[in-house]
Amino acid sequence: MNRGVEVELYRLAYARTGDKGNRLNIAVVCRAPAYYPVLAAELTAARVARLFAPRNPGKVVRYDLPKLSAFNFVLDDVLQGGVNASLGHDGHGKSLSYFLLTARIRVDPALLAAGDATTV
């Protein structure tokens, strides 16, 4: 069990969204390669599904991109039918990457300090 400190994901990674119909993609890119193993362990597809549970995702898949220190999450059925069908203010789901960046991640304080020194 990691007994580190909890920080919001935005301290460890950037995120970007895209959409196609009712499917949302969220790319999560580590701010430092050293964060990749932490996020691989903490930010699972099941956890992302739980975070987005109020939007009733049909399926959440995580694609690992270790050479890029990144992940791509694909969430089905979270855009209320997609941009042309949704009455929501954010039919493209652009704000949902910011929501994901508020997830709390447990990280070793030494790793956090080392990563902060190397991030841009």
C-alpha positions as CSV (number, residue, x, y, z in Angstrom):
1,M,0.0,0.0,0.0
2,N,1.3,3.4,-1.0
3,R,1.4,5.6,2.1
4,G,2.3,8.8,0.2
5,V,0.4,12.0,0.1
6,E,-2.7,12.6,-1.9
7,V,-2.6,15.3,-4.7
8,E,-4.9,16.2,-7.5
9,L,-4.1,14.5,-10.8
10,Y,-3.4,17.9,-12.4
11,R,-0.2,18.0,-10.3
12,L,1.0,14.9,-12.1
13,A,-0.5,15.1,-15.6
14,Y,-2.1,17.1,-18.3
15,A,-5.3,16.0,-20.0
16,R,-7.1,16.6,-23.3
17,T,-10.4,15.4,-24.6
18,G,-12.0,14.5,-27.9
19,D,-15.3,13.0,-28.9
20,K,-17.0,11.0,-31.6
21,G,-20.7,10.7,-31.3
22,N,-21.5,9.5,-27.8
23,R,-17.9,8.3,-27.1
24,L,-15.4,10.4,-25.2
25,N,-11.6,10.1,-25.3
26,I,-9.5,11.6,-22.5
27,A,-5.7,11.6,-23.0
28,V,-3.7,11.8,-19.8
29,V,-0.1,12.7,-20.2
30,C,2.3,12.6,-17.3
31,R,4.2,15.8,-16.4
32,A,7.2,13.6,-15.7
33,P,8.0,10.1,-16.9
34,A,8.5,9.1,-13.2
35,Y,4.8,9.5,-12.6
36,Y,3.8,6.9,-15.1
37,P,4.0,3.9,-12.8
38,V,2.0,5.7,-10.1
39,L,-0.8,6.6,-12.5
40,A,-0.7,3.1,-14.0
41,A,-1.5,1.8,-10.6
42,E,-3.9,4.4,-9.4
43,L,-5.8,5.6,-12.4
44,T,-7.4,2.3,-13.6
45,A,-10.3,2.0,-16.0
46,A,-12.4,0.9,-13.1
47,R,-11.5,4.0,-11.1
48,V,-12.3,6.3,-14.0
49,A,-15.6,4.5,-14.4
50,R,-16.4,5.1,-10.8
51,L,-15.5,8.8,-11.1
52,F,-17.8,9.2,-14.1
53,A,-20.6,7.0,-12.6
54,P,-23.1,9.9,-12.5
55,R,-22.8,10.0,-16.3
56,N,-23.5,6.3,-16.5
57,P,-20.6,5.2,-18.8
58,G,-21.5,2.0,-20.7
59,K,-17.9,1.0,-20.9
60,V,-14.5,2.5,-20.0
61,V,-11.3,1.2,-21.6
62,R,-7.7,2.4,-20.7
63,Y,-5.0,2.2,-23.4
64,D,-1.5,2.4,-22.0
65,L,1.1,4.4,-23.9
66,P,4.3,3.8,-21.8
67,K,6.7,5.2,-24.3
68,L,4.8,8.5,-24.2
69,S,4.2,8.3,-20.4
70,A,0.5,8.6,-21.3
71,F,-2.9,6.9,-21.2
72,N,-5.9,7.2,-23.4
73,F,-9.3,6.5,-21.7
74,V,-12.3,5.8,-23.9
75,L,-15.7,6.2,-22.2
76,D,-18.8,5.1,-24.0
77,D,-22.3,6.7,-23.5
78,V,-21.2,9.7,-21.3
79,L,-22.0,12.6,-23.7
80,Q,-25.8,12.4,-23.5
81,G,-26.1,11.2,-27.1
82,G,-23.3,13.3,-28.5
83,V,-22.9,16.9,-29.6
84,N,-25.9,16.8,-32.0
85,A,-28.3,15.1,-29.6
86,S,-27.3,16.5,-26.2
87,L,-29.0,19.4,-24.5
88,G,-26.0,19.8,-22.2
89,H,-23.8,22.9,-22.3
90,D,-20.7,20.8,-23.1
91,G,-21.8,18.3,-25.8
92,H,-18.2,17.7,-26.8
93,G,-17.2,16.8,-23.3
94,K,-14.2,19.3,-23.2
95,S,-14.7,20.1,-19.5
96,L,-14.6,16.4,-18.6
97,S,-10.8,16.3,-18.8
98,Y,-10.8,19.0,-16.1
99,F,-13.1,16.9,-14.0
100,L,-10.7,13.9,-14.3
101,L,-7.8,16.1,-13.3
102,T,-9.4,16.7,-9.9
103,A,-9.1,13.0,-9.0
104,R,-7.0,12.4,-5.9
105,I,-3.8,10.4,-6.5
106,R,-1.6,9.0,-3.8
107,V,2.1,9.6,-4.6
108,D,5.4,9.3,-2.6
109,P,6.4,12.9,-1.5
110,A,10.0,12.3,-2.7
111,L,8.8,11.3,-6.2
112,L,6.5,14.3,-6.2
113,A,9.3,16.7,-5.3
114,A,11.7,15.1,-7.9
115,G,9.0,15.3,-10.6
116,D,8.1,18.9,-9.8
117,A,11.7,19.8,-10.4
118,T,11.7,18.2,-13.9
119,T,8.2,19.4,-15.1
120,V,7.8,22.2,-17.6
